[in-house]
Amino acid sequence: MNGKVYLVGAGPGDPELLTVKALRLLGAADVVLHDDLVAPEILRLISPAAQVKNVGKRCGSKAIRQEEINFLMVTLAASGLKVIRLKSGDPLIFGRAGEEIEALSASNIEYEIVPGVTSALGAAAVAGIPLTHRRTSSAVVLLAGHRASGTVHSDDEEWKQFAASQSTLVIYMAGTKYSETASRLKSAGFGDETPCAIISRATTPKQRIHRTTVANLHLSPKLAPPTLLVVGELVRFADRNLVQEAAGFADLEKTELEKLAATFTPGIFLPDESLRPDKEPLA
């Protein structure tokens, strides 16, 4: 009888961000095939009886090919084992889940996807950056800093569309070639003063956050991977009080901010009359 493969998101690093379902599965696994970026604290939650293998592929150090990982999953599940494919962040966001789903489906292996907190959300949270804002950016775009070799694409045209729509960009696997990235951003239409944030090892004790602009991006320090690059006006919120930073947006009136701050008073919070179900609250 065949076993089953679970494609599980381990979140961005903090073990407290692991989902309850992921935790339960780790405790009941027969085999865990994990990415190199999964935090050691999370690996310690795996059942002592499980077989554990690092199948991580980091830039410049690919110890195992994707085809080998696919073969392992299929073979182990076909022998009746419960296999956990543990991925950093969310398995469906730049986690090669699509390729693994294809391999499992082709071999008639049952699988289930268990989502995790993707790195973009974890990094934005620790940096205090809202990825969308009703008055500033209504779209967030998740990009990979590189694609598979041989892929035909037109990134430059896509980036021009993102700039025109004032989208917030979150670039995974951004690397350290910041001069090239800055040039692409400028060519796409992002202004020199557009804020940027490089977030390294988000949600872990070793996390670091560097704020800069497109003009000065090339001067940024080379922070330890994994890093994400966030680009857009909403980066101005980073590491500052939300209400004070919001005052910098021209279309927010001071009186409106005062009303918002007044709703947060010590003691029990009582909803303002303006926040009745039939009213739209200020986001």
C-alpha positions as CSV (number, residue, x, y, z in Angstrom):
1,M,0.0,0.0,0.0
2,N,1.3,3.4,-0.9
3,G,2.2,6.0,1.7
4,K,1.7,9.7,1.3
5,V,3.8,12.8,0.7
6,Y,3.1,16.1,2.5
7,L,4.6,19.3,1.1
8,V,4.9,21.3,4.3
9,G,5.8,24.9,4.8
10,A,8.2,25.5,7.7
11,G,7.7,29.3,7.7
12,P,10.5,31.9,7.6
13,G,12.5,30.6,10.5
14,D,10.8,31.3,13.9
15,P,9.5,27.9,15.1
16,E,6.5,29.7,16.7
17,L,5.3,30.6,13.2
18,L,5.0,26.9,12.3
19,T,1.4,25.8,11.8
20,V,-0.3,23.4,14.2
21,K,-0.8,20.9,11.4
22,A,2.8,21.1,10.4
23,L,3.9,20.5,14.0
24,R,1.6,17.4,14.2
25,L,2.9,16.0,10.9
26,L,6.5,16.4,12.0
27,G,5.8,14.4,15.1
28,A,4.3,11.5,13.1
29,A,6.6,11.4,10.1
30,D,8.4,8.3,8.9
31,V,10.8,10.3,6.7
32,V,11.5,14.1,6.5
33,L,13.3,15.5,3.4
34,H,14.1,19.1,4.3
35,D,15.5,22.2,2.7
36,D,18.8,23.6,3.8
37,L,17.1,26.8,5.1
38,V,14.8,25.2,7.6
39,A,15.8,26.4,11.0
40,P,17.5,23.9,13.4
41,E,14.9,24.7,16.0
42,I,12.2,23.3,13.7
43,L,14.2,20.2,12.8
44,R,14.4,19.4,16.5
45,L,10.6,19.0,16.5
46,I,10.8,16.0,14.1
47,S,10.0,12.6,15.6
48,P,13.1,10.9,16.9
49,A,12.0,7.8,15.0
50,A,11.9,9.5,11.6
51,Q,14.6,9.3,9.0
52,V,15.8,12.8,8.3
53,K,17.7,13.9,5.1
54,N,18.9,17.4,4.1
55,V,18.0,17.8,0.4
56,G,18.7,21.5,0.3
57,K,19.9,23.3,-2.9
58,R,21.5,26.6,-2.2
59,C,23.0,29.0,-4.8
60,G,26.4,27.7,-5.8
61,S,26.1,24.5,-3.7
62,K,23.6,22.0,-5.2
63,A,24.4,18.7,-3.5
64,I,21.3,17.0,-4.9
65,R,19.4,17.5,-8.1
66,Q,15.6,18.1,-8.2
67,E,15.1,14.9,-10.1
68,E,16.8,13.0,-7.2
69,I,14.5,14.6,-4.7
70,N,11.5,13.6,-6.8
71,F,12.8,10.1,-7.0
72,L,13.2,9.9,-3.2
73,M,9.7,11.1,-2.6
74,V,8.1,8.7,-5.0
75,T,10.1,5.7,-3.9
76,L,9.7,6.2,-0.2
77,A,5.9,6.9,-0.5
78,A,5.5,3.9,-2.7
79,S,7.0,1.7,0.0
80,G,4.2,2.8,2.3
81,L,5.9,5.6,4.3
82,K,4.6,8.9,5.4
83,V,7.0,11.4,3.8
84,I,7.3,15.1,4.8
85,R,8.9,17.3,2.2
86,L,9.7,20.2,4.5
87,K,10.3,23.6,2.8
88,S,11.3,27.0,4.1
89,G,8.5,29.5,4.0
90,D,5.5,28.3,2.0
91,P,5.9,25.4,-0.4
92,L,3.9,27.1,-3.2
93,I,6.0,30.3,-3.2
94,F,9.3,29.7,-5.0
95,G,9.5,26.3,-3.4
96,R,9.6,24.1,-6.5
97,A,6.3,22.6,-5.4
98,G,5.0,22.6,-8.9
99,E,7.8,20.3,-10.1
100,E,7.3,18.0,-7.2
101,I,3.5,17.8,-7.7
102,E,4.1,16.9,-11.3
103,A,6.4,14.0,-10.3
104,L,4.0,12.7,-7.6
105,S,1.0,12.9,-9.9
106,A,2.8,11.1,-12.7
107,S,3.6,8.2,-10.3
108,N,0.1,8.2,-8.8
109,I,1.4,9.1,-5.3
110,E,-1.1,10.7,-3.0
111,Y,0.1,14.1,-1.7
112,E,-1.2,17.0,0.4
113,I,0.0,20.6,0.6
114,V,0.3,22.2,4.1
115,P,0.9,26.0,3.7
116,G,3.4,28.0,5.7
117,V,4.1,31.6,6.4
118,T,6.0,32.7,3.3
119,S,9.2,34.7,3.8
120,A,7.8,37.9,2.3
121,L,5.1,38.1,5.1
122,G,7.6,37.1,7.8
123,A,10.2,39.7,6.7
124,A,7.6,42.5,6.2
125,A,6.2,41.7,9.7
126,V,9.5,42.0,11.5
127,A,10.4,45.1,9.6
128,G,7.1,46.8,10.3
129,I,6.3,47.2,6.5
130,P,2.7,46.9,5.4
131,L,2.8,45.4,1.9
132,T,-0.4,47.1,0.8
133,H,-2.1,50.4,1.8
134,R,-5.4,51.8,0.4
135,R,-3.9,55.2,-0.3
136,T,-0.5,54.2,-1.6
137,S,-0.2,50.7,-3.0
138,S,-3.0,48.3,-3.7
139,A,-0.8,45.6,-5.1
140,V,2.1,43.5,-3.9
141,V,4.3,41.5,-6.3
142,L,6.5,38.6,-5.3
143,L,9.4,38.1,-7.6
144,A,12.4,35.7,-7.9
145,G,15.8,37.3,-8.3
146,H,16.6,34.7,-10.9
147,R,14.8,32.1,-13.0
148,A,15.8,28.6,-14.3
149,S,18.5,28.7,-16.9
150,G,17.2,28.8,-20.5
151,T,13.9,30.4,-19.5
152,V,12.6,33.0,-22.0
153,H,11.1,36.0,-20.2
154,S,10.6,39.7,-20.5
155,D,11.2,40.9,-16.9
156,D,12.0,44.4,-17.9
157,E,8.6,45.0,-19.4
158,E,6.9,43.4,-16.3
159,W,8.9,45.7,-14.0
160,K,7.8,48.8,-15.9
161,Q,4.2,47.7,-15.2
162,F,4.9,47.3,-11.5
163,A,6.4,50.7,-11.3
164,A,3.5,52.3,-13.2
165,S,1.0,50.6,-10.8
166,Q,3.0,51.7,-7.7
167,S,3.1,48.1,-6.6
168,T,5.2,47.0,-3.6
169,L,7.9,44.6,-4.8
170,V,9.3,41.8,-2.7
171,I,12.2,40.1,-4.4
172,Y,13.2,36.7,-3.2
173,M,16.8,35.4,-3.7
174,A,17.8,39.0,-4.5
175,G,21.6,38.2,-4.2
176,T,24.1,40.9,-3.6
177,K,24.4,42.5,-7.1
178,Y,22.7,45.6,-5.9
179,S,24.0,47.8,-8.7
180,E,22.4,45.6,-11.3
181,T,19.1,45.5,-9.4
182,A,19.2,49.3,-8.9
183,S,19.7,49.8,-12.7
184,R,16.8,47.6,-13.5
185,L,14.6,49.4,-11.0
186,K,15.5,52.8,-12.5
187,S,15.0,51.6,-16.0
188,A,11.6,50.3,-15.0
189,G,10.5,53.7,-13.7
190,F,11.2,53.5,-10.0
191,G,12.5,56.9,-8.8
192,D,15.9,57.4,-7.1
193,E,14.2,58.2,-3.8
194,T,12.0,55.1,-3.8
195,P,12.6,53.4,-0.4
196,C,14.1,49.9,-0.2
197,A,14.7,47.5,2.6
198,I,17.0,44.5,2.6
199,I,15.9,41.9,5.2
200,S,18.3,39.2,6.2
201,R,17.4,36.0,8.0
202,A,13.9,37.3,8.9
203,T,12.3,36.2,12.2
204,T,15.5,34.5,13.5
205,P,17.8,35.8,16.2
206,K,20.3,36.7,13.5
207,Q,17.9,38.9,11.5
208,R,19.2,42.2,10.1
209,I,17.3,45.0,8.3
210,H,19.0,47.6,6.1
211,R,17.0,50.6,4.8
212,T,18.1,52.5,1.8
213,T,16.8,54.0,-1.5
214,V,17.1,53.0,-5.1
215,A,19.8,55.6,-5.6
216,N,21.9,54.2,-2.8
217,L,21.0,50.5,-3.1
218,H,24.5,49.9,-4.7
219,L,26.1,51.0,-1.4
220,S,24.2,48.4,0.7
221,P,26.2,45.9,2.8
222,K,26.2,42.3,1.8
223,L,24.0,40.7,4.4
224,A,23.9,37.0,5.2
225,P,21.5,35.0,3.1
226,P,18.6,34.3,2.8
227,T,17.7,37.9,2.1
228,L,14.7,39.6,0.6
229,L,14.5,43.0,-1.0
230,V,11.4,45.1,-0.5
231,V,10.9,48.1,-2.8
232,G,8.2,50.7,-2.7
233,E,6.7,53.7,-0.9
234,L,5.4,51.5,2.0
235,V,9.0,50.8,3.1
236,R,8.8,54.2,4.7
237,F,6.8,52.5,7.5
238,A,9.8,50.3,8.5
239,D,10.8,50.5,12.1
240,R,8.7,53.6,12.8
241,N,5.4,54.3,14.6
242,L,2.6,53.6,12.1
243,V,0.6,56.8,12.8
244,Q,3.7,59.1,12.7
245,E,4.9,57.6,9.4
246,A,1.4,57.8,7.9
247,A,1.5,61.5,8.5
248,G,4.1,61.7,5.8
249,F,1.6,60.8,3.1
250,A,0.1,63.9,1.6
251,D,-3.4,62.6,1.4
252,L,-3.7,61.9,5.1
253,E,-5.1,64.8,7.0
254,K,-3.9,65.6,10.5
255,T,-7.4,65.6,11.9
256,E,-8.0,62.1,10.5
257,L,-4.8,60.8,12.2
258,E,-5.9,62.3,15.5
259,K,-9.2,60.6,15.3
260,L,-7.5,57.3,14.6
261,A,-5.1,57.7,17.5
262,A,-8.0,58.7,19.8
263,T,-9.6,55.3,19.4
264,F,-6.6,53.6,21.1
265,T,-6.9,54.5,24.7
266,P,-5.8,52.6,27.9
267,G,-8.2,50.0,29.3
268,I,-10.9,48.2,27.4
269,F,-11.2,49.0,23.7
270,L,-14.7,49.9,22.7
271,P,-15.4,50.2,18.9
272,D,-16.1,53.7,17.7
273,E,-19.6,54.4,16.5
274,S,-18.1,54.9,13.0
275,L,-17.0,51.3,13.0
276,R,-20.5,49.7,12.9
277,P,-20.8,46.7,10.5
278,D,-22.5,48.9,7.9
279,K,-19.5,51.2,7.8
280,E,-16.1,50.6,6.2
281,P,-13.3,50.9,8.8
282,L,-10.0,52.8,8.0
283,A,-7.5,50.2,6.9
